[in-house]
Amino acid sequence: MKDVKLDPNEESTYECFDCGTVVVSATAPGSCPSCGADMRNRGTPLE
Ligand SMILES: [Zn+2]
């Protein structure tokens, strides 16, 4: 049986302010890989 759940210490979802590119990473990417704009952490609304 698999226990699939999000671990806040593993990966977070970051979204580009400018172009909307989504990056899933354990660490903040800092800037968008596509356009270089700032990324924001989308967080995990699901508990
Ligand atoms: Zn971008």
PDB file of the backbone (N, CA, C, O) and the ligand in Angstrom, with CONECT records:
HET     ZN  A 101       1
ATOM      1  N   MET A   1       0.840  -1.195   0.000  1.00  0.00           N
ATOM      2  CA  MET A   1       0.000   0.000   0.000  1.00  0.00           C
ATOM      3  C   MET A   1       0.881   1.253   0.000  1.00  0.00           C
ATOM      4  O   MET A   1       1.816   1.386   0.790  1.00  0.00           O
ATOM      5  N   LYS A   2       0.553   2.143  -0.894  1.00  0.00           N
ATOM      6  CA  LYS A   2       1.358   3.362  -0.989  1.00  0.00           C
ATOM      7  C   LYS A   2       0.732   4.509  -0.204  1.00  0.00           C
ATOM      8  O   LYS A   2      -0.479   4.729  -0.252  1.00  0.00           O
ATOM      9  N   ASP A   3       1.563   5.217   0.501  1.00  0.00           N
ATOM     10  CA  ASP A   3       1.103   6.397   1.220  1.00  0.00           C
ATOM     11  C   ASP A   3       1.646   7.630   0.495  1.00  0.00           C
ATOM     12  O   ASP A   3       2.802   8.016   0.670  1.00  0.00           O
ATOM     13  N   VAL A   4       0.798   8.224  -0.305  1.00  0.00           N
ATOM     14  CA  VAL A   4       1.227   9.382  -1.089  1.00  0.00           C
ATOM     15  C   VAL A   4       0.717  10.655  -0.441  1.00  0.00           C
ATOM     16  O   VAL A   4      -0.488  10.890  -0.349  1.00  0.00           O
ATOM     17  N   LYS A   5       1.648  11.460   0.000  1.00  0.00           N
ATOM     18  CA  LYS A   5       1.252  12.735   0.579  1.00  0.00           C
ATOM     19  C   LYS A   5       2.345  13.772   0.337  1.00  0.00           C
ATOM     20  O   LYS A   5       3.499  13.441   0.068  1.00  0.00           O
ATOM     21  N   LEU A   6       1.950  15.012   0.440  1.00  0.00           N
ATOM     22  CA  LEU A   6       2.912  16.082   0.224  1.00  0.00           C
ATOM     23  C   LEU A   6       3.706  16.328   1.497  1.00  0.00           C
ATOM     24  O   LEU A   6       3.144  16.466   2.584  1.00  0.00           O
ATOM     25  N   ASP A   7       4.998  16.379   1.341  1.00  0.00           N
ATOM     26  CA  ASP A   7       5.860  16.690   2.460  1.00  0.00           C
ATOM     27  C   ASP A   7       6.387  18.117   2.290  1.00  0.00           C
ATOM     28  O   ASP A   7       7.082  18.407   1.316  1.00  0.00           O
ATOM     29  N   PRO A   8       6.066  18.994   3.216  1.00  0.00           N
ATOM     30  CA  PRO A   8       6.482  20.395   3.073  1.00  0.00           C
ATOM     31  C   PRO A   8       7.992  20.575   3.050  1.00  0.00           C
ATOM     32  O   PRO A   8       8.498  21.610   2.619  1.00  0.00           O
ATOM     33  N   ASN A   9       8.703  19.559   3.519  1.00  0.00           N
ATOM     34  CA  ASN A   9      10.158  19.647   3.507  1.00  0.00           C
ATOM     35  C   ASN A   9      10.752  19.148   2.198  1.00  0.00           C
ATOM     36  O   ASN A   9      11.960  19.237   1.984  1.00  0.00           O
ATOM     37  N   GLU A  10       9.915  18.632   1.338  1.00  0.00           N
ATOM     38  CA  GLU A  10      10.443  18.142   0.069  1.00  0.00           C
ATOM     39  C   GLU A  10      10.277  19.161  -1.046  1.00  0.00           C
ATOM     40  O   GLU A  10      11.162  19.991  -1.253  1.00  0.00           O
ATOM     41  N   GLU A  11       9.172  19.118  -1.765  1.00  0.00           N
ATOM     42  CA  GLU A  11       9.056  20.004  -2.914  1.00  0.00           C
ATOM     43  C   GLU A  11       7.932  21.006  -2.741  1.00  0.00           C
ATOM     44  O   GLU A  11       6.877  20.697  -2.188  1.00  0.00           O
ATOM     45  N   SER A  12       8.180  22.204  -3.222  1.00  0.00           N
ATOM     46  CA  SER A  12       7.162  23.231  -3.243  1.00  0.00           C
ATOM     47  C   SER A  12       6.947  23.660  -4.695  1.00  0.00           C
ATOM     48  O   SER A  12       7.809  23.472  -5.553  1.00  0.00           O
ATOM     49  N   THR A  13       5.777  24.238  -4.942  1.00  0.00           N
ATOM     50  CA  THR A  13       5.471  24.702  -6.283  1.00  0.00           C
ATOM     51  C   THR A  13       5.682  26.205  -6.371  1.00  0.00           C
ATOM     52  O   THR A  13       5.145  26.967  -5.566  1.00  0.00           O
ATOM     53  N   TYR A  14       6.455  26.615  -7.339  1.00  0.00           N
ATOM     54  CA  TYR A  14       6.724  28.029  -7.571  1.00  0.00           C
ATOM     55  C   TYR A  14       6.174  28.416  -8.932  1.00  0.00           C
ATOM     56  O   TYR A  14       6.274  27.668  -9.904  1.00  0.00           O
ATOM     57  N   GLU A  15       5.585  29.618  -8.975  1.00  0.00           N
ATOM     58  CA  GLU A  15       4.989  30.083 -10.228  1.00  0.00           C
ATOM     59  C   GLU A  15       5.582  31.430 -10.599  1.00  0.00           C
ATOM     60  O   GLU A  15       5.752  32.309  -9.755  1.00  0.00           O
ATOM     61  N   CYS A  16       5.891  31.570 -11.874  1.00  0.00           N
ATOM     62  CA  CYS A  16       6.464  32.819 -12.361  1.00  0.00           C
ATOM     63  C   CYS A  16       5.424  33.937 -12.349  1.00  0.00           C
ATOM     64  O   CYS A  16       4.296  33.760 -12.810  1.00  0.00           O
ATOM     65  N   PHE A  17       5.825  35.088 -11.815  1.00  0.00           N
ATOM     66  CA  PHE A  17       4.934  36.247 -11.823  1.00  0.00           C
ATOM     67  C   PHE A  17       4.612  36.682 -13.240  1.00  0.00           C
ATOM     68  O   PHE A  17       3.512  37.156 -13.524  1.00  0.00           O
ATOM     69  N   ASP A  18       5.571  36.517 -14.114  1.00  0.00           N
ATOM     70  CA  ASP A  18       5.475  37.146 -15.424  1.00  0.00           C
ATOM     71  C   ASP A  18       4.810  36.256 -16.466  1.00  0.00           C
ATOM     72  O   ASP A  18       3.869  36.682 -17.136  1.00  0.00           O
ATOM     73  N   CYS A  19       5.296  35.015 -16.609  1.00  0.00           N
ATOM     74  CA  CYS A  19       4.814  34.164 -17.698  1.00  0.00           C
ATOM     75  C   CYS A  19       4.011  32.973 -17.198  1.00  0.00           C
ATOM     76  O   CYS A  19       3.403  32.256 -17.993  1.00  0.00           O
ATOM     77  N   GLY A  20       4.004  32.756 -15.875  1.00  0.00           N
ATOM     78  CA  GLY A  20       3.176  31.685 -15.334  1.00  0.00           C
ATOM     79  C   GLY A  20       3.822  30.322 -15.354  1.00  0.00           C
ATOM     80  O   GLY A  20       3.173  29.326 -15.034  1.00  0.00           O
ATOM     81  N   THR A  21       5.081  30.254 -15.721  1.00  0.00           N
ATOM     82  CA  THR A  21       5.796  28.981 -15.676  1.00  0.00           C
ATOM     83  C   THR A  21       5.801  28.420 -14.261  1.00  0.00           C
ATOM     84  O   THR A  21       6.076  29.137 -13.298  1.00  0.00           O
ATOM     85  N   VAL A  22       5.498  27.144 -14.148  1.00  0.00           N
ATOM     86  CA  VAL A  22       5.464  26.504 -12.838  1.00  0.00           C
ATOM     87  C   VAL A  22       6.692  25.619 -12.670  1.00  0.00           C
ATOM     88  O   VAL A  22       7.021  24.815 -13.542  1.00  0.00           O
ATOM     89  N   VAL A  23       7.360  25.783 -11.536  1.00  0.00           N
ATOM     90  CA  VAL A  23       8.526  24.974 -11.221  1.00  0.00           C
ATOM     91  C   VAL A  23       8.280  24.292  -9.885  1.00  0.00           C
ATOM     92  O   VAL A  23       7.904  24.936  -8.906  1.00  0.00           O
ATOM     93  N   VAL A  24       8.495  22.986  -9.854  1.00  0.00           N
ATOM     94  CA  VAL A  24       8.396  22.256  -8.591  1.00  0.00           C
ATOM     95  C   VAL A  24       9.804  21.934  -8.126  1.00  0.00           C
ATOM     96  O   VAL A  24      10.549  21.220  -8.798  1.00  0.00           O
ATOM     97  N   SER A  25      10.156  22.470  -6.970  1.00  0.00           N
ATOM     98  CA  SER A  25      11.530  22.326  -6.494  1.00  0.00           C
ATOM     99  C   SER A  25      11.565  22.300  -4.979  1.00  0.00           C
ATOM    100  O   SER A  25      10.692  22.860  -4.317  1.00  0.00           O
ATOM    101  N   ALA A  26      12.564  21.656  -4.442  1.00  0.00           N
ATOM    102  CA  ALA A  26      12.729  21.620  -2.995  1.00  0.00           C
ATOM    103  C   ALA A  26      13.263  22.942  -2.472  1.00  0.00           C
ATOM    104  O   ALA A  26      13.084  23.286  -1.303  1.00  0.00           O
ATOM    105  N   THR A  27      13.928  23.685  -3.370  1.00  0.00           N
ATOM    106  CA  THR A  27      14.468  24.983  -2.984  1.00  0.00           C
ATOM    107  C   THR A  27      13.958  26.050  -3.938  1.00  0.00           C
ATOM    108  O   THR A  27      13.668  25.769  -5.101  1.00  0.00           O
ATOM    109  N   ALA A  28      13.851  27.261  -3.446  1.00  0.00           N
ATOM    110  CA  ALA A  28      13.339  28.349  -4.274  1.00  0.00           C
ATOM    111  C   ALA A  28      14.210  28.547  -5.511  1.00  0.00           C
ATOM    112  O   ALA A  28      15.422  28.727  -5.391  1.00  0.00           O
ATOM    113  N   PRO A  29      13.612  28.515  -6.687  1.00  0.00           N
ATOM    114  CA  PRO A  29      14.402  28.669  -7.909  1.00  0.00           C
ATOM    115  C   PRO A  29      14.944  30.084  -8.072  1.00  0.00           C
ATOM    116  O   PRO A  29      15.902  30.293  -8.815  1.00  0.00           O
ATOM    117  N   GLY A  30      14.350  31.051  -7.394  1.00  0.00           N
ATOM    118  CA  GLY A  30      14.867  32.415  -7.438  1.00  0.00           C
ATOM    119  C   GLY A  30      14.389  33.182  -8.642  1.00  0.00           C
ATOM    120  O   GLY A  30      13.837  34.273  -8.505  1.00  0.00           O
ATOM    121  N   SER A  31      14.595  32.626  -9.825  1.00  0.00           N
ATOM    122  CA  SER A  31      14.117  33.306 -11.027  1.00  0.00           C
ATOM    123  C   SER A  31      13.592  32.278 -12.021  1.00  0.00           C
ATOM    124  O   SER A  31      13.991  31.113 -12.018  1.00  0.00           O
ATOM    125  N   CYS A  32      12.700  32.741 -12.855  1.00  0.00           N
ATOM    126  CA  CYS A  32      12.054  31.867 -13.827  1.00  0.00           C
ATOM    127  C   CYS A  32      13.050  31.315 -14.840  1.00  0.00           C
ATOM    128  O   CYS A  32      13.842  32.072 -15.401  1.00  0.00           O
ATOM    129  N   PRO A  33      13.021  29.997 -15.084  1.00  0.00           N
ATOM    130  CA  PRO A  33      13.924  29.409 -16.070  1.00  0.00           C
ATOM    131  C   PRO A  33      13.581  29.819 -17.497  1.00  0.00           C
ATOM    132  O   PRO A  33      14.405  29.693 -18.403  1.00  0.00           O
ATOM    133  N   SER A  34      12.362  30.309 -17.691  1.00  0.00           N
ATOM    134  CA  SER A  34      11.941  30.679 -19.037  1.00  0.00           C
ATOM    135  C   SER A  34      12.215  32.142 -19.349  1.00  0.00           C
ATOM    136  O   SER A  34      12.689  32.476 -20.435  1.00  0.00           O
ATOM    137  N   CYS A  35      11.911  33.019 -18.384  1.00  0.00           N
ATOM    138  CA  CYS A  35      12.019  34.451 -18.681  1.00  0.00           C
ATOM    139  C   CYS A  35      12.857  35.218 -17.664  1.00  0.00           C
ATOM    140  O   CYS A  35      13.163  36.391 -17.882  1.00  0.00           O
ATOM    141  N   GLY A  36      13.230  34.580 -16.561  1.00  0.00           N
ATOM    142  CA  GLY A  36      14.117  35.236 -15.601  1.00  0.00           C
ATOM    143  C   GLY A  36      13.416  36.129 -14.598  1.00  0.00           C
ATOM    144  O   GLY A  36      14.070  36.795 -13.796  1.00  0.00           O
ATOM    145  N   ALA A  37      12.077  36.149 -14.634  1.00  0.00           N
ATOM    146  CA  ALA A  37      11.339  36.971 -13.678  1.00  0.00           C
ATOM    147  C   ALA A  37      11.312  36.304 -12.304  1.00  0.00           C
ATOM    148  O   ALA A  37      11.712  35.149 -12.155  1.00  0.00           O
ATOM    149  N   ASP A  38      10.840  37.037 -11.313  1.00  0.00           N
ATOM    150  CA  ASP A  38      10.745  36.473  -9.970  1.00  0.00           C
ATOM    151  C   ASP A  38       9.712  35.362  -9.914  1.00  0.00           C
ATOM    152  O   ASP A  38       8.690  35.409 -10.598  1.00  0.00           O
ATOM    153  N   MET A  39       9.997  34.358  -9.082  1.00  0.00           N
ATOM    154  CA  MET A  39       9.055  33.278  -8.852  1.00  0.00           C
ATOM    155  C   MET A  39       8.382  33.489  -7.506  1.00  0.00           C
ATOM    156  O   MET A  39       8.966  34.062  -6.586  1.00  0.00           O
ATOM    157  N   ARG A  40       7.155  33.021  -7.405  1.00  0.00           N
ATOM    158  CA  ARG A  40       6.509  33.057  -6.094  1.00  0.00           C
ATOM    159  C   ARG A  40       6.094  31.651  -5.707  1.00  0.00           C
ATOM    160  O   ARG A  40       5.778  30.819  -6.557  1.00  0.00           O
ATOM    161  N   ASN A  41       6.103  31.404  -4.402  1.00  0.00           N
ATOM    162  CA  ASN A  41       5.717  30.093  -3.888  1.00  0.00           C
ATOM    163  C   ASN A  41       4.198  30.001  -3.871  1.00  0.00           C
ATOM    164  O   ASN A  41       3.536  30.789  -3.196  1.00  0.00           O
ATOM    165  N   ARG A  42       3.656  29.069  -4.590  1.00  0.00           N
ATOM    166  CA  ARG A  42       2.204  28.907  -4.617  1.00  0.00           C
ATOM    167  C   ARG A  42       1.697  28.256  -3.344  1.00  0.00           C
ATOM    168  O   ARG A  42       0.504  28.298  -3.046  1.00  0.00           O
ATOM    169  N   GLY A  43       2.611  27.655  -2.594  1.00  0.00           N
ATOM    170  CA  GLY A  43       2.219  26.993  -1.356  1.00  0.00           C
ATOM    171  C   GLY A  43       1.401  25.757  -1.627  1.00  0.00           C
ATOM    172  O   GLY A  43       1.213  25.358  -2.776  1.00  0.00           O
ATOM    173  N   THR A  44       0.910  25.148  -0.551  1.00  0.00           N
ATOM    174  CA  THR A  44       0.101  23.954  -0.695  1.00  0.00           C
ATOM    175  C   THR A  44      -1.182  24.124   0.095  1.00  0.00           C
ATOM    176  O   THR A  44      -1.213  23.850   1.295  1.00  0.00           O
ATOM    177  N   PRO A  45      -2.250  24.579  -0.569  1.00  0.00           N
ATOM    178  CA  PRO A  45      -3.511  24.836   0.126  1.00  0.00           C
ATOM    179  C   PRO A  45      -4.148  23.585   0.725  1.00  0.00           C
ATOM    180  O   PRO A  45      -4.982  23.678   1.626  1.00  0.00           O
ATOM    181  N   LEU A  46      -3.759  22.432   0.228  1.00  0.00           N
ATOM    182  CA  LEU A  46      -4.326  21.195   0.755  1.00  0.00           C
ATOM    183  C   LEU A  46      -3.603  20.779   2.027  1.00  0.00           C
ATOM    184  O   LEU A  46      -2.374  20.750   2.088  1.00  0.00           O
ATOM    185  N   GLU A  47      -4.385  20.465   3.018  1.00  0.00           N
ATOM    186  CA  GLU A  47      -3.775  20.012   4.283  1.00  0.00           C
ATOM    187  C   GLU A  47      -3.555  18.511   4.229  1.00  0.00           C
ATOM    188  O   GLU A  47      -3.054  17.926   5.188  1.00  0.00           O
TER     189      GLU A  47
HETATM  190 ZN    ZN A 101       8.645  33.465 -16.431  1.00  0.00          ZN2+
END
